[in-house]
Amino acid sequence: MGFWINNFTEFERKQKRKNRLILNFSYVSNSSERKNVKVFVEQNVKIPTKFINQEISKEILSSFAGNNNFEELTIQKKSRGKFDVLSIEVPNERDILNKLPNYFQIGNYDKLLRFGGFYPERKVILNSKLEKLFGENSELELKDLSGISFGDFLNEKELNSLPYIVLDIEKPLWKKDFEKRDFRWREDILNAEKKYFKLPKIEQEAQKKKHEQRQRIIKNLEDKLTIEVEGVGKIKMYDENFDSEVSYVGAIWGKGKKKKKEMYIIDPKDEILRKRYNGFKILKFKNEKELISGFLDSLHKRNPIISYGHNQVYDITQLRFASEDNKLIYDPAVKDIKPRRDFTRSFLQRLREDMVYLDTLWLSKIFYPYLNQKRFDTSHKLAKVAQFLDIDFTKSQTHEELRFTELKRLVGETKEIRKKAIDEMLFYSCGDLDVTQEIVNRINPLPLLVKIKDILPFSTLSEIAFSTNSMNKLHEFNHFNKNGNLPYFGYASKERQDKLQIFKKRFVRIKNELLGWTNFKKANKGEYENVQEFYLPLEDWTKDVAFKINPELKTAYNETKNNKSEHFAFLQYLKSYMKEIFADYYFVRRNKKVYQFTKDFLKLDDNTLNENFNKIKNNFGEEKLNSIMGSFRYLKNNFRSIYVSLDGKDRKIIRPALASVQGDLFESGFPKLMENDSDLFLLKENSESIRKNLSPANIKNLDSFLKNFETFEGYLNSNTNGLPTNKEGGETNARDLIYSYIYLNRFSSGMKKFSGVYGVSIDEISDKISKGYKNLSEEINQKNLKFLDHVGDYIFVQGNGDLNSAVKVRELEKFVVE
């Protein structure tokens, strides 16, 4: 007997017809029986509005009445104070969705479905009719899901029983960046030459000089792309026989304690005589297309549900690209569904789930984040992670050496050279797989992933295992449960991400300042012995705030306490969860500090200041004041969008050290009071030099910023009559008062919003942070430990003894303070 699980859920993305919900169901049993069934089902999407005032709510409801496009559709209303959130269920069809008013949060249908309770990766029970249909078909179309009962998530034991693959590929004839450029250039010129030879003789004669120039360029490029390899001779790397192809695919197929090893290899001359190597069965193919096709057949036959690998996004995407180049569909888990990336930033890439992708690169970043401290010669590369975990493994060749070895295997001058190269390539290609599986065993991530899945039921295991940032969705989910819509949508979503990116960069400096506030000072330069490295768990010091908002976090915290490695990894998830709260806390605190700065600058007592503010409100009226504050908000938003995209050099131009913005910077019509927003002025002053390094989208942001800057300056220069004098007898400036009022509004509304969203006050978090650093300082002094230095969230202390306020990471024989 076995069970069915739903391991894929996603809406179609068709432009011209209704998008059905696609589901994949896999049958798992103790026997070798495997079954995949792909199901299409008509499923409405439930789409909420953003917060709308009740008058607009009435207008929308009225417009739906008698509208043929929306008749017989369910519309729900949820009131939040003075605002409403409407939710409508409609078919996922572009023509219908486009007719919805702009207030609706269209898009994000998979997320909205999951937040609404349709969770991924659950066990299912089928009624007798569907059980029969599932047994007889590999693809079905259903009107609804009434015959399917969705149950619990898989527990650790059930996950361990699932069929899996450990995957690794090699493209030994990889090309360097300059070679890729030259290949493209050569190809373009060769295409031009083909066109030339098709021209009439008269036109060929007219273009003879260009033709001769192209010939010279081709020769120069081909000379550059010809390399000398010992034991091989001269190799024309542009020859199609030396294309950068997927030449090796290694796989360990497993289920429970059973496993089978295979190595798929392109062997055009049939020179690999071995049938097995280090336990791997050798499967040979004439070319890349045959290799990919053979590997796909094995995938479809064995139907693994979990895929393990080290940076396997690269492996999976290269297999997909190779399949497409060879006119094949790479669909490892769901029929006709290609793996695709749903998160890409720089080299960070996550695969959207079709299989459950558990990547040892990213898992090691969660369990052992401190390995990125390069001063200790550690990293998250496969060999370094293995070394850290006491696994005896080193790479037998560098990537550069690998290329030469593969060339020797393919076209070595003698049989002996080719045979030796074959053995070296087999040793290298098979080596990573056993090590990857051993790293999985040592990390043992499934117990923690199961606990996090209970906290994030709407997230896939692939998301959870890829990054602790998956915890960010919990805040969105909290908002959705409370209000029925998404907290950030459209431009607001970009605004939020820009804000978080800026906070992320400032958070390091803030924590450094807190260490200084606690009187931790860097030790004198030199080498120190008997040193311990500790992690500063700010999220642990403030955990009660998190537990108050999401009690399920406390359950997982307590359940992991008896396993140091698992508990440390859980703290990384808790850290990511708290970052959103810390970011909002920081910006509210900053607004409060700026407002306090303006009060000190104006030298007005509270009563006089309030009189000024009342005068401004009476003169301007609520509508104009809202416009002023909106203008400033958009000014800040445009700035953040531009700032986030800049490199370090340009950032220093618009955010220099505070000392460098003193003096005459603000004399040209920009209020001295706005010292805390000097970056806005500096962006304006340096806009043309910065424009050169911006993308087209951010050039538009810059233009909006400059236009809005003029508008805001106009507001600042508005006349306000009858303003009182300050304490020193000087006249108060309307510009300064408007700016001060803006920050009063920003911090007071921010405090109220923070408390409403998180259920705790700013002061409560401040107290917990201060107490955490004070406890750390007192404990280090009491235990006679010497603070040496810090790197990010880690401190180095000399002496023996544990700390209750921090988490010990490792002991170091020696540590150098630089």
Disulfide bonds with the S-S distance in Angstrom:
none
